[in-house]
Structure formats: structure tokens, C-alpha cells
Amino acid sequence: MVNVEAAVGVLVMKHAFDADGLRSIVCGLTRMLSHLENGARATLAEKIVVYLGEYLDEEVVEELRMRMSIGQVLGIKTAGDRLRAAERATARATARRVRKQEREKYDAQNAARDKRIAEYLQSIGVSAKKINTALAIK
């Protein structure tokens, strides 16, 4: 007989300090947890959150704590599954958009700074070749 709790424990500890690795196995973990009765599943999920909570992101915690319905155990997507997936997709899209905006702002600030530096260096007689070389090194 397979000891699901031990298998889940080993997998979680293997990826305990690797958020991406843990995120990649969450689906498998929830499938393994679905083989346990509700009380044991909830207890094991809470143990994982208590011991590794500071290393887990909220998405992983949510997946581990999620109660499995009959449909989910059978692999049928529920309306709640679709809603949570849509919420996660929206959050990821928003995060990507914010990161892109921050990167564009950062690039614009650097370009403006480089332009001011180049103008100053030109004003004191530094050649364009040396200015370009200096800005390329930064």
C-alpha cells in the first residue's frame, strides 16, 4: 500500500526552498491529497502551510487548502475551478503589465540620464567615441 502522506511530505520537502519547483508539482500534490479523506487531507495541507508557510506563495497555499469535490476528484472542472483559474490568469496578466510598465519607466529614466551625461561630457570636450564607449560599459 502506498503511503500518500509520506509521498506528499517527501515531494514538499524536496521543493521546500524552490518556489518554482513547488509550483510545478502542486497539481500532482492536489491529486495525491485527493486520495485522502477530507480530515486527513486538511490536516496534512495545514501542516505543510505551518512548517513551510513563509516559503510558499499564496497560490500554492490556496491549491493545497482547496477542498476537493467529487467532480474535482474525477477530473471534472467545476465553476469554482474555472473562476479561480480566471482570477489567477487575470492576476498574472496584471503583474506582467505592471512589470512591463515599470521596466519601460526604468528604461526611460536611464535613457534620460544617459542623455544628460552625454551632453555634459560633450560640453567638456570628450569625443563622441569615448562617450559611447563609456555609456556602453555601464
Secondary structure, 3 states (H helix, E strand, C coil): CCCHHHHHHHHHHHCCCCHHHHHHHHHHHHHHHCCCCHHHHHHHHHHHHHHHHHHCCHHHHHHHHCCCCHHHHCCCCCHHHHHHHHHHHHHHHHHHHHHHHHHHHHHHHHHHHHHHHHHHHHHCCCCHHHHHHHHHHC
